[in-house]
Structure formats: structure tokens, C-alpha cells
Amino acid sequence: MTNTNARHADLEQCLPCLDLAAELVNGSLQQLHLLCSRDGRVQAVLLDEHQLLCYDLAFCAAELQAARVMLDYAQAEAAESALAADVAVASVADSVFSIQQRLLAHAGAPGLTRAAIMEFIAAPVCTALLDEWLEPVRLAAIGEQALALPGLRLPTQLDAEKEMVRSTFTRFTDDQVMPVAEQVHREDLDIPQSLIDAAAELGCFGTCIPERFGGLMPDERADCLGMIVVTEELSRGSLGAAGSLITRPEIAARALLAGGTEAQQQSWLPRLASAEVLAAIAVTEPDYGSDVASVVLRASAVDGGWLLNGSKTWCTFAGKADVLVTLARSNDQPGHRGLSLFLVEKPPVAGHEFDHHQESGGRVTGRAIATLGYRGMHSYDVFFEDFFVPDTHLVGGAEGEGKGFYHAMAGFAGGRIQTAARATGVMQAALERALDYAAQRKVFGAAVGEYQLTRVKLARMLMKLTASRQFSYSVARQLDAGGGKMEASLVKLYTCRAAEWVTREAMQIHGGMGYAEESAVSRYFVDARVLSIFEGAEETLALKVVARDLVASAGQD
């Protein structure tokens, strides 16, 4: 590895490289603002004419933010952990290269001349950084050290309390989750009740519920960081059988905290925290996925409550759930103003189907959707037929009618950062398996891990994993401080794409065995593929959230 003085010199090159990249990205965003604004407001129909550019600019913004986080990490670790610092600097170089390639594909687009992009690519600080840190011998040396690192745990920069939480859930994952993960996946089973009960005993379901309601989150402040540390460790064991256990109670709890009545909070939150009540979220519809404001499932007012009619899809964990947090159209106001959020109770049912009849004649049925991965919770198509929901179960009571969109969005606020943690956990598992296999498997008389190409792969996997982890921690701290909403979208873009690549490389290192279901890396690969789809599909998130907000903000610069 490089010596400390040389590393400090390279660190000094990182910031000007990132500043050059940011200047080009911001310049293009400003031009888009000028082109697509009318009366000071960005027009979606005009911005849609530049979708491919906006998509890549969103990823450039994510790479930039990840690189700045890793630069801070490198500076903090430069004197303590040579490997961590080297991984961080190499990650910055990798992000600079990725941004260069994305921008070069848009030479001639608004704000991006070929001459300006080539000047960025050829800038001495950039060429020096990339030549030094993306050079194969340097990357292979990082991979070699990773192979020799027991447990592969680079410094996390978590405090003692959070490290204790991590350690607790590491043991839980090793002892409780991993022994059942493969069977749950291969046989498409329900999550064992014993696993749910054991997770509940550790307070797993109350990570985003305040202590006054029986949860683990302090009453006086948010604790997104604690939640993602737990999520990451559970996801290392299994995305479907453990890593997503927190997601549904978190969404339900956030919605109730944002808009529920005092009585609703007192009734539901303690039971969600203890897992006495398990929740599922019924928002997505067959014709409306990320376009939440357009849902059409109907809630019709009747004496004492509402009748629900219509369907939902991709309602994960609906079978085992006691309550479906359901978004429905309760009035004729257009768009999001006509939506309300309901707490729909039903009996929990194991297996792939359920059919519940009310004495009044209402009915709710569900059928699990066959999926490539993410098994254990099952995602359902759900159908409501005159299903009665009492007035007491309208979130916010009478005052909550027509405000369901906002309550649902409050519920989803933590979903993106949690998905980043899930992605990181899957990457950690994939890299651990890849390192073990590379050290043991011999090909042409040598261990797979002795070849330069394998070591470079392992180095890059470690770079993506570390960047994803530190980026998610950084965003969690910002969310806990009251900010970080844009960064939460950026970290989801970055980590979910990284997880697809890391798990793919882990499978590739395993060769033919990687494609066999008996190898856990095949599960990691199919599980990782869903991460860019749920909690806001990658394209919708990049175009409708990140790019639109970046372009709008560019007009304020």
C-alpha cells in the first residue's frame, strides 16, 4: 500500500477533481432550468424532453455525493487504517471516472460541450488521480489485503452504542437468520414464526417507534442511524426473511406519527413495536405503481365507516399481516387531494393465499405473486369487495379524510434510506462469500484469489460496499438532524445499483457454482435485483424526484 505522505498528496487531488465534476453537472442543471422553466417554475412536460440526460445527471449527483462522503472517510482514516483510506481514495477515483463517462455520453447536451468535458477528463489532477488509483497493480493490492482480512470489517466510524447494536444483530443474524435463509428462499416458505418472535424480543419492530410507545427510538429525537445498522445486519442474513421485517412497521409507524390521532397512536404503535400486530402496506395498484397520487381503489362512506372496493398489488407480507395500511380514494377531488389512508384489519394467514369474509358480506382476498427472489414475505395481489372499515380506522379520523397521500409519503420517508441499508447488507454477504470462495477454490493450479483479475474485482466490490455503507450512515445522520431528504434519494440510487453489480461479481467469481441454487450468491443476485424497483423505481426516482428537484434548485444558484 502507499505510504501516508503519498496518500495525503493524493487526497489533496480528490477535492479539485470533484469540484470540476460538480461544475459541469451544475452547469447542465442550470441550462435545463433555463430551458424548462416558465414563470420561474420547472415544467415537467419540458423536462421530459431531456429524460436520458436527467437520468444520468441524477446518477452523477449520487456519485458526487458518495465520493465526497468517501473523501471525508479517507481523511478520517488516513492515520489509522491504511486499507480503509486506500479503499476510500480508490472509490473517489472510481466515481470521478464514472462521472466522466456519463457526461461524455451527453456531449452537446444543454450545458455540456465536448470541449468542456474533455478538459475535465484531461485535467492534470484528474489524470493523476485516476492513473494512480485505478491502476491494476494498485487495485489488486487492495484485493490482496481484503483476502487476508479476517471478517472483512473496515472501520465503521460508529460510536460505541451503535457498534454494540451492530454486534447484537450480527450474532442474531448468524444464529437465527442464516440457518433458515436458504430453505425459505428455495422452497418459497413463509418467514418462520420463531424468527419473527426472536426478532421481536430484540425490539426489531420498534426501531422507528418512540420509547413512549414501547419502541426503541428516543422520544426526543429520530434515530435513523440505529435503524439502518439493524437493517444492514438483518439483510446480510436474508433480504426476504429478515432484512425487510422492519420496513412495514416503520412505514405504518411514520404514517401514524405524522397524521394519526392520539387514540390511534396509543392503540397501534405499542402493538406494532412488540409485533403483536404485523403490518403490510397496500398502496401500489395494477395500473399505478410509483404514481401514487393516481390510485383508484375506492372508499365509499357508509354509516359508521367506509366500504373498500378495488385492488392493490405488490402488497408485501399481506398474508401474515394483521393490518393492511391502505391508500384509497375517498372523495372526488383530483389527484392526491382525494386520497385517505385506512387501517384495514384482517386475520393473519400463512401460505400463498388468503380469503377473509366479514359477517356484513365484505371480502378481502389475496394471492401471492411468484417472484425470482425476495422470498419469505411474499408479495400479493389483494382484492377488496365491499370490505367495511370503521371510522376509527381512518388515519387522522375525520380530519384525516383527503390527507392520506401526505400520511403515506410521511410513512415512505424512511424507506429509501432503509433500502440503502438493505442493499449494503446484501453486498456485505456477497463479498464475504466471494472472498471465502476465492481463497479456497483452485483453478489451473492456483487459488482463484491469486489471480490479478479476481483481486481487482474484490477491490472494486469492497470499494462499492464501503462507499454505500458510509454514504448511508452520512444520510442517516442528516435525517436525524432534520435534513437529508434529497440525499436519501441519492443514496438509494447509488447503493441499489452498486448491489446489483457487487452480487453479480460475487456470482461470477464462483463460476458455475454461482449459478446453482445451492450457492447463497445466487440468492443474493436475484434479491439485489429488486432493490432498484421497490421504494420508488430507479427511473421514477431519478427523473421525477432527483432530477426535477436538482433542476428546480439550480435556478436558485
C-alpha positions as CSV (number, residue, x, y, z in Angstrom):
1,M,0.0,0.0,0.0
2,T,1.0,3.6,-0.5
3,N,2.8,5.4,2.4
4,T,1.0,8.1,4.4
5,N,2.6,11.1,2.8
6,A,1.8,9.9,-0.7
7,R,-1.8,9.2,0.4
8,H,-2.2,12.7,1.8
9,A,-0.9,14.1,-1.5
10,D,-3.5,12.0,-3.4
11,L,-6.2,13.2,-1.1
12,E,-5.4,16.8,-2.0
13,Q,-6.1,15.9,-5.6
14,C,-9.6,14.4,-4.8
15,L,-11.4,17.7,-3.9
16,P,-10.4,19.6,-7.1
17,C,-11.5,16.7,-9.2
18,L,-14.9,16.6,-7.5
19,D,-15.2,20.3,-7.9
20,L,-14.6,20.1,-11.6
21,A,-17.2,17.4,-11.9
22,A,-19.7,19.4,-9.9
23,E,-19.1,22.4,-12.0
24,L,-20.1,20.5,-15.2
25,V,-23.1,18.8,-13.6
26,N,-24.3,22.1,-12.1
27,G,-23.8,23.9,-15.4
28,S,-26.0,21.4,-17.2
29,L,-28.7,21.6,-14.5
30,Q,-28.7,25.4,-14.7
31,Q,-29.2,25.2,-18.5
32,L,-32.0,22.7,-18.1
33,H,-33.6,25.1,-15.6
34,L,-33.5,27.9,-18.2
35,L,-34.8,25.7,-21.0
36,C,-37.6,24.0,-19.0
37,S,-38.9,26.8,-16.8
38,R,-41.9,29.1,-17.4
39,D,-42.6,31.9,-15.0
40,G,-39.9,30.6,-12.6
41,R,-41.3,27.1,-12.4
42,V,-39.9,23.9,-14.0
43,Q,-42.4,22.4,-16.4
44,A,-42.4,18.6,-16.2
45,V,-43.5,18.3,-19.9
46,L,-40.5,20.3,-21.0
47,L,-38.1,18.5,-18.7
48,D,-39.3,15.1,-20.0
49,E,-37.8,16.0,-23.4
50,H,-34.4,15.5,-21.7
51,Q,-35.1,12.3,-19.8
52,L,-31.9,10.5,-20.7
53,L,-29.7,13.5,-19.7
54,C,-31.7,13.9,-16.5
55,Y,-31.3,10.3,-15.6
56,D,-27.5,10.4,-16.0
57,L,-27.3,13.7,-14.1
58,A,-29.2,12.2,-11.2
59,F,-26.6,9.4,-11.1
60,C,-23.7,11.9,-11.4
61,A,-25.2,13.7,-8.4
62,A,-25.3,10.4,-6.5
63,E,-21.7,9.6,-7.4
64,L,-20.6,13.1,-6.4
65,Q,-22.2,12.8,-3.0
66,A,-20.8,9.3,-2.4
67,A,-17.4,10.5,-3.4
68,R,-17.5,13.5,-1.0
69,V,-18.5,11.2,1.8
70,M,-15.6,8.8,1.0
71,L,-13.2,11.7,0.8
72,D,-14.2,12.6,4.4
73,Y,-13.8,8.9,5.3
74,A,-10.3,8.7,3.8
75,Q,-9.2,11.8,5.6
76,A,-10.5,10.4,8.9
77,E,-8.8,7.0,8.4
78,A,-5.6,8.1,6.8
79,A,-3.6,7.8,10.0
80,E,-5.5,4.9,11.5
81,S,-6.3,2.3,8.8
82,A,-4.2,2.2,5.6
83,L,-6.6,-0.2,3.9
84,A,-9.7,1.9,4.7
85,A,-8.0,5.0,3.5
86,D,-6.8,3.4,0.3
87,V,-10.3,1.9,-0.4
88,A,-11.8,5.4,0.1
89,V,-9.4,7.2,-2.2
90,A,-9.8,4.5,-4.9
91,S,-13.5,4.8,-4.5
92,V,-13.3,8.6,-5.1
93,A,-11.2,7.9,-8.3
94,D,-13.8,5.4,-9.5
95,S,-16.6,7.9,-9.0
96,V,-14.7,10.6,-10.9
97,F,-14.2,8.1,-13.8
98,S,-17.9,7.1,-13.8
99,I,-19.0,10.7,-13.9
100,Q,-16.6,11.4,-16.8
101,Q,-18.1,8.5,-18.8
102,R,-21.7,9.5,-18.1
103,L,-21.0,13.2,-19.1
104,L,-19.1,12.2,-22.2
105,A,-22.2,10.3,-23.5
106,H,-24.0,13.7,-23.4
107,A,-21.5,15.9,-25.2
108,G,-23.6,18.6,-26.9
109,A,-26.5,18.4,-24.4
110,P,-27.6,21.5,-22.6
111,G,-24.6,23.0,-20.7
112,L,-22.2,20.2,-21.8
113,T,-19.8,20.9,-24.6
114,R,-17.4,18.3,-25.8
115,A,-14.5,20.7,-25.2
116,A,-15.5,21.3,-21.6
117,I,-15.9,17.6,-20.9
118,M,-12.6,16.7,-22.5
119,E,-11.0,19.5,-20.4
120,F,-12.4,17.8,-17.3
121,I,-11.1,14.4,-18.4
122,A,-7.7,15.7,-19.3
123,A,-7.2,17.9,-16.2
124,P,-3.9,17.1,-14.6
125,V,-5.4,16.5,-11.1
126,C,-7.9,14.0,-12.6
127,T,-5.5,12.1,-14.8
128,A,-3.0,11.8,-11.9
129,L,-5.7,10.6,-9.5
130,L,-7.1,8.0,-12.0
131,D,-3.7,6.8,-13.2
132,E,-2.5,6.2,-9.7
133,W,-5.6,4.8,-8.0
134,L,-7.3,2.8,-10.8
135,E,-4.1,1.2,-11.9
136,P,-4.5,-2.6,-11.9
137,V,-1.5,-3.3,-9.6
138,R,-2.8,-0.8,-7.0
139,L,-6.3,-2.3,-7.1
140,A,-5.0,-5.9,-7.0
141,A,-3.0,-4.9,-3.9
142,I,-6.2,-3.7,-2.2
143,G,-7.9,-7.0,-3.2
144,E,-5.0,-9.0,-1.8
145,Q,-5.3,-7.2,1.6
146,A,-9.0,-7.9,1.6
147,L,-8.4,-11.6,1.2
148,A,-6.2,-11.5,4.2
149,L,-8.6,-9.5,6.4
150,P,-10.5,-11.7,8.9
151,G,-14.1,-10.9,8.9
152,L,-13.6,-8.1,6.5
153,R,-14.8,-5.2,8.7
154,L,-13.2,-1.9,7.8
155,P,-13.7,0.8,10.4
156,T,-17.3,1.9,10.5
157,Q,-16.9,5.2,12.5
158,L,-19.9,4.3,14.5
159,D,-19.9,5.2,18.2
160,A,-19.8,2.5,20.9
161,E,-23.6,2.3,21.3
162,K,-24.2,1.7,17.6
163,E,-21.3,-0.8,17.5
164,M,-23.0,-2.7,20.3
165,V,-26.3,-2.7,18.4
166,R,-24.4,-4.0,15.3
167,S,-22.7,-6.7,17.3
168,T,-26.0,-7.8,18.8
169,F,-27.7,-8.1,15.4
170,T,-24.6,-9.7,13.8
171,R,-24.9,-12.6,16.3
172,F,-28.7,-12.8,15.8
173,T,-28.2,-13.0,12.1
174,D,-25.5,-15.7,12.3
175,D,-27.5,-17.7,14.9
176,Q,-31.1,-17.2,13.8
177,V,-31.4,-16.0,10.2
178,M,-28.7,-17.7,8.3
179,P,-29.6,-21.3,9.3
180,V,-33.1,-20.8,7.7
181,A,-32.4,-18.3,4.9
182,E,-31.6,-20.8,2.1
183,Q,-34.6,-23.1,2.9
184,V,-37.0,-20.1,3.0
185,H,-35.7,-18.9,-0.4
186,R,-35.5,-22.2,-2.3
187,E,-38.9,-23.5,-1.0
188,D,-40.6,-20.1,-1.1
189,L,-41.7,-20.5,2.5
190,D,-43.2,-18.0,5.0
191,I,-40.7,-16.4,7.4
192,P,-40.7,-18.8,10.4
193,Q,-42.8,-17.5,13.3
194,S,-39.9,-18.4,15.6
195,L,-37.7,-15.9,13.7
196,I,-40.3,-13.2,14.0
197,D,-40.7,-13.9,17.7
198,A,-36.9,-13.8,18.2
199,A,-36.6,-10.5,16.3
200,A,-39.4,-9.0,18.3
201,E,-37.7,-9.9,21.6
202,L,-34.7,-7.8,20.4
203,G,-37.0,-4.9,19.7
204,C,-36.5,-5.2,15.9
205,F,-40.0,-3.9,15.1
206,G,-39.7,-0.8,17.2
207,T,-36.6,0.8,15.8
208,C,-38.7,3.8,14.4
209,I,-41.3,3.9,17.2
210,P,-40.7,6.3,20.1
211,E,-39.9,4.8,23.5
212,R,-43.1,6.3,25.0
213,F,-45.0,3.8,22.7
214,G,-42.8,0.9,23.6
215,G,-40.3,1.3,20.7
216,L,-36.5,1.8,20.7
217,M,-36.4,5.3,19.2
218,P,-35.7,8.1,21.7
219,D,-38.7,10.3,22.3
220,E,-36.8,13.5,21.8
221,R,-35.1,12.7,18.5
222,A,-35.1,10.5,15.5
223,D,-32.6,7.6,15.2
224,C,-32.4,6.6,11.5
225,L,-28.8,5.6,12.0
226,G,-29.7,2.9,14.6
227,M,-32.5,1.6,12.2
228,I,-30.2,1.2,9.3
229,V,-27.5,-0.5,11.4
230,V,-30.1,-3.1,12.4
231,T,-31.4,-3.4,8.8
232,E,-28.0,-3.9,7.3
233,E,-27.2,-6.8,9.6
234,L,-30.5,-8.5,9.1
235,S,-30.2,-8.1,5.3
236,R,-26.8,-9.7,5.4
237,G,-28.6,-12.9,6.5
238,S,-31.5,-12.6,4.2
239,L,-33.3,-9.8,2.4
240,G,-36.6,-11.5,2.3
241,A,-36.6,-13.5,5.5
242,A,-35.2,-10.8,7.8
243,G,-33.9,-7.6,6.1
244,S,-37.3,-6.2,5.4
245,L,-39.0,-7.1,8.7
246,I,-38.6,-3.5,9.8
247,T,-39.9,-1.9,6.7
248,R,-43.6,-2.3,7.1
249,P,-43.9,-1.4,10.8
250,E,-41.7,1.6,10.1
251,I,-43.9,2.9,7.3
252,A,-47.0,2.3,9.3
253,A,-45.5,4.0,12.4
254,R,-44.3,7.0,10.5
255,A,-47.7,7.5,8.9
256,L,-49.4,7.3,12.3
257,L,-46.9,9.6,13.9
258,A,-47.4,12.1,11.1
259,G,-51.2,12.0,10.9
260,G,-52.7,9.6,13.4
261,T,-55.0,10.7,16.2
262,E,-53.7,10.4,19.8
263,A,-56.0,7.4,20.3
264,Q,-54.8,5.7,17.1
265,Q,-51.2,6.2,18.1
266,Q,-51.8,4.9,21.6
267,S,-53.7,1.9,20.2
268,W,-51.5,0.9,17.3
269,L,-47.9,1.9,17.9
270,P,-47.2,-0.2,21.0
271,R,-48.6,-3.3,19.3
272,L,-46.5,-2.6,16.1
273,A,-43.4,-2.2,18.3
274,S,-43.9,-5.5,20.0
275,A,-45.0,-7.3,16.8
276,E,-48.3,-8.2,18.5
277,V,-49.6,-6.7,15.2
278,L,-47.9,-7.2,11.9
279,A,-48.4,-4.7,9.2
280,A,-48.4,-4.7,5.4
281,I,-48.7,-1.6,3.1
282,A,-51.3,-1.6,0.4
283,V,-50.6,1.4,-1.9
284,T,-49.4,0.2,-5.3
285,E,-52.2,-0.7,-7.8
286,P,-52.1,-2.7,-11.1
287,D,-52.2,0.4,-13.2
288,Y,-50.4,2.8,-10.8
289,G,-47.0,2.0,-9.3
290,S,-44.8,4.9,-8.4
291,D,-47.6,7.3,-9.4
292,V,-49.2,7.2,-6.0
293,A,-51.5,10.2,-6.5
294,S,-53.4,8.4,-9.2
295,V,-54.6,5.3,-7.3
296,V,-58.3,4.4,-7.8
297,L,-59.2,1.9,-5.1
298,R,-62.5,3.4,-3.8
299,A,-63.5,4.1,-0.3
300,S,-67.3,4.9,-0.1
301,A,-68.7,6.5,3.0
302,V,-71.4,4.5,4.8
303,D,-73.0,4.6,8.2
304,G,-70.1,4.3,10.8
305,G,-67.3,3.8,8.3
306,W,-66.3,3.1,4.7
307,L,-66.6,0.3,2.1
308,L,-63.5,-0.5,0.1
309,N,-63.7,-1.8,-3.4
310,G,-60.9,-2.4,-5.8
311,S,-57.4,-4.0,-6.0
312,K,-53.9,-3.5,-4.8
313,T,-50.7,-5.3,-6.0
314,W,-47.2,-5.9,-4.7
315,C,-48.6,-5.8,-1.1
316,T,-45.7,-7.5,0.6
317,F,-46.4,-9.6,3.7
318,A,-50.2,-9.2,3.3
319,G,-50.9,-12.8,4.2
320,K,-49.2,-12.8,7.6
321,A,-50.2,-9.2,8.3
322,D,-52.9,-8.3,10.9
323,V,-53.4,-4.9,9.3
324,L,-53.1,-3.5,5.8
325,V,-52.3,0.2,5.7
326,T,-54.3,1.0,2.6
327,L,-54.5,4.1,0.5
328,A,-57.9,4.7,-1.1
329,R,-59.8,7.4,-3.0
330,S,-62.4,8.7,-0.6
331,N,-63.8,11.7,-2.5
332,D,-63.9,13.1,-6.0
333,Q,-61.1,15.7,-5.6
334,P,-58.5,15.2,-8.3
335,G,-55.1,13.7,-7.7
336,H,-53.7,13.4,-4.2
337,R,-56.4,15.5,-2.6
338,G,-58.9,12.7,-2.9
339,L,-56.9,10.1,-1.0
340,S,-57.2,8.8,2.5
341,L,-55.3,6.2,4.5
342,F,-57.0,3.4,6.3
343,L,-56.0,0.7,8.8
344,V,-57.7,-2.4,7.4
345,E,-57.7,-5.3,9.9
346,K,-57.8,-8.9,8.8
347,P,-56.7,-12.2,10.3
348,P,-53.1,-13.3,9.7
349,V,-52.8,-16.3,7.3
350,A,-49.8,-18.3,6.4
351,G,-49.1,-19.5,2.9
352,H,-49.7,-18.0,-0.5
353,E,-53.4,-17.2,-0.4
354,F,-56.0,-15.8,1.9
355,D,-59.7,-15.2,1.7
356,H,-61.5,-13.4,4.6
357,H,-65.2,-12.8,4.7
358,Q,-66.9,-10.3,7.0
359,E,-70.2,-11.0,8.6
360,S,-71.6,-7.9,6.9
361,G,-70.7,-9.5,3.5
362,G,-67.4,-7.8,2.8
363,R,-64.5,-9.7,1.5
364,V,-60.7,-9.3,1.1
365,T,-58.7,-11.9,-0.8
366,G,-55.0,-12.2,-1.7
367,R,-52.8,-14.3,-3.9
368,A,-49.0,-14.3,-3.8
369,I,-47.1,-13.3,-6.9
370,A,-44.4,-15.7,-7.9
371,T,-41.0,-13.9,-7.9
372,L,-37.4,-14.5,-8.7
373,G,-36.2,-13.7,-5.3
374,Y,-37.1,-11.7,-2.2
375,R,-38.9,-14.7,-0.8
376,G,-40.2,-15.2,2.7
377,M,-42.6,-12.3,3.0
378,H,-44.5,-12.9,-0.3
379,S,-45.9,-10.1,-2.3
380,Y,-49.7,-10.3,-3.0
381,D,-52.4,-9.1,-5.3
382,V,-55.1,-8.0,-3.0
383,F,-58.8,-7.6,-3.8
384,F,-61.4,-5.7,-1.8
385,E,-65.2,-6.3,-2.2
386,D,-67.4,-4.1,-0.1
387,F,-64.9,-4.5,2.7
388,F,-66.0,-2.5,5.7
389,V,-63.6,-0.3,7.6
390,P,-64.8,1.6,10.7
391,D,-64.4,5.4,11.0
392,T,-61.9,4.8,13.9
393,H,-59.5,3.2,11.3
394,L,-59.3,6.3,9.0
395,V,-55.8,7.6,9.8
396,G,-56.3,11.1,11.4
397,G,-60.0,10.5,12.0
398,A,-62.4,12.8,10.2
399,E,-59.7,15.4,9.9
400,G,-57.5,12.9,8.0
401,E,-60.0,12.4,5.2
402,G,-58.3,13.6,2.0
403,K,-54.9,13.7,3.6
404,G,-53.9,10.1,3.0
405,F,-51.3,11.0,0.4
406,Y,-49.3,13.1,2.8
407,H,-49.6,10.5,5.6
408,A,-48.4,7.8,3.2
409,M,-45.5,9.9,2.0
410,A,-44.5,10.5,5.6
411,G,-44.5,6.8,6.0
412,F,-42.3,6.2,3.0
413,A,-39.9,9.0,4.0
414,G,-37.5,6.5,5.7
415,G,-38.0,3.8,3.1
416,R,-35.3,5.0,0.7
417,I,-32.5,5.2,3.3
418,Q,-33.6,1.8,4.7
419,T,-33.4,0.3,1.2
420,A,-29.9,1.6,1.0
421,A,-29.1,-0.3,4.2
422,R,-30.7,-3.4,2.8
423,A,-28.5,-3.1,-0.3
424,T,-25.4,-2.7,1.9
425,G,-26.3,-5.8,3.9
426,V,-26.7,-7.9,0.7
427,M,-23.4,-6.6,-0.6
428,Q,-21.6,-7.5,2.6
429,A,-22.9,-11.1,2.4
430,A,-21.9,-11.4,-1.2
431,L,-18.4,-10.1,-0.7
432,E,-17.9,-12.4,2.3
433,R,-18.9,-15.4,0.2
434,A,-16.7,-14.2,-2.7
435,L,-13.7,-13.8,-0.5
436,D,-14.1,-17.3,1.0
437,Y,-14.6,-19.0,-2.3
438,A,-11.7,-17.1,-4.0
439,A,-9.3,-18.2,-1.2
440,Q,-10.3,-21.8,-1.3
441,R,-11.2,-22.7,-5.0
442,K,-8.3,-23.7,-7.2
443,V,-8.2,-23.1,-10.9
444,F,-5.2,-24.0,-13.2
445,G,-3.2,-24.9,-10.1
446,A,-3.8,-21.7,-8.1
447,A,-6.5,-20.3,-5.9
448,V,-9.0,-18.1,-7.7
449,G,-7.9,-15.3,-5.4
450,E,-4.3,-15.4,-6.5
451,Y,-5.2,-14.0,-9.9
452,Q,-4.9,-10.3,-10.6
453,L,-8.4,-10.1,-12.2
454,T,-10.0,-11.6,-9.2
455,R,-8.2,-9.3,-6.8
456,V,-9.2,-6.3,-8.8
457,K,-12.8,-7.5,-8.7
458,L,-12.7,-7.9,-5.0
459,A,-11.1,-4.5,-4.5
460,R,-13.9,-2.8,-6.5
461,M,-16.5,-4.8,-4.6
462,L,-15.0,-3.6,-1.3
463,M,-15.0,0.0,-2.7
464,K,-18.7,-0.1,-3.6
465,L,-19.6,-1.7,-0.3
466,T,-17.7,0.8,1.8
467,A,-18.9,3.8,-0.2
468,S,-22.5,2.5,0.2
469,R,-22.2,2.0,3.9
470,Q,-20.6,5.3,4.7
471,F,-23.0,7.2,2.3
472,S,-26.0,5.6,4.1
473,Y,-24.6,6.4,7.5
474,S,-24.0,10.0,6.4
475,V,-27.5,10.4,5.1
476,A,-28.9,8.8,8.3
477,R,-27.1,11.4,10.4
478,Q,-28.5,14.2,8.2
479,L,-32.1,12.8,8.5
480,D,-31.6,12.6,12.3
481,A,-30.7,16.2,12.2
482,G,-33.8,17.2,10.3
483,G,-32.4,17.3,6.7
484,G,-31.1,14.8,4.1
485,K,-34.3,14.3,2.1
486,M,-32.5,14.7,-1.3
487,E,-29.5,12.7,-0.1
488,A,-31.9,9.9,0.9
489,S,-32.9,9.6,-2.8
490,L,-29.3,9.8,-4.0
491,V,-28.1,7.1,-1.7
492,K,-30.9,4.8,-2.8
493,L,-29.8,5.3,-6.5
494,Y,-26.2,4.7,-5.7
495,T,-26.5,1.7,-3.4
496,C,-29.1,-0.3,-5.3
497,R,-27.2,-0.1,-8.5
498,A,-24.0,-1.0,-6.6
499,A,-25.7,-4.0,-5.0
500,E,-26.6,-5.4,-8.5
501,W,-23.0,-5.1,-9.6
502,V,-21.4,-6.5,-6.4
503,T,-23.7,-9.5,-6.3
504,R,-23.1,-10.1,-10.0
505,E,-19.4,-10.2,-9.5
506,A,-19.7,-12.5,-6.4
507,M,-21.6,-14.9,-8.6
508,Q,-19.0,-14.6,-11.4
509,I,-16.2,-15.4,-9.0
510,H,-18.0,-18.6,-8.1
511,G,-18.1,-19.6,-11.7
512,G,-20.7,-22.3,-12.4
513,M,-21.4,-22.8,-8.8
514,G,-22.6,-19.3,-8.6
515,Y,-25.5,-20.1,-10.8
516,A,-26.5,-23.1,-8.7
517,E,-29.3,-22.5,-6.2
518,E,-27.2,-24.4,-3.6
519,S,-24.9,-21.4,-3.5
520,A,-26.0,-18.4,-1.5
521,V,-24.6,-16.0,-4.0
522,S,-27.4,-16.9,-6.5
523,R,-29.9,-15.7,-3.9
524,Y,-28.0,-12.5,-3.3
525,F,-28.1,-11.8,-7.0
526,V,-31.8,-12.2,-7.5
527,D,-32.6,-10.4,-4.2
528,A,-30.4,-7.5,-5.2
529,R,-32.3,-7.1,-8.4
530,V,-35.5,-5.9,-6.7
531,L,-33.8,-3.1,-4.8
532,S,-33.8,-0.7,-7.7
533,I,-37.5,-1.4,-8.2
534,F,-39.2,-1.0,-4.9
535,E,-39.5,2.1,-2.7
536,G,-39.6,4.1,-5.9
537,A,-38.4,2.6,-9.2
538,E,-35.0,3.8,-10.2
539,E,-36.2,5.6,-13.3
540,T,-39.1,7.4,-11.4
541,L,-36.8,8.3,-8.6
542,A,-34.0,9.6,-10.9
543,L,-36.4,11.6,-13.1
544,K,-39.4,12.6,-11.0
545,V,-37.6,13.2,-7.7
546,V,-33.9,13.8,-8.0
547,A,-33.5,15.4,-11.4
548,R,-36.6,17.6,-11.1
549,D,-35.5,18.9,-7.6
550,L,-32.0,19.4,-8.8
551,V,-33.1,21.4,-11.9
552,A,-35.5,23.4,-9.8
553,S,-32.8,24.2,-7.2
554,A,-30.3,25.1,-10.0
555,G,-32.4,28.2,-10.7
556,Q,-31.7,29.4,-7.2
557,D,-27.9,29.3,-7.6
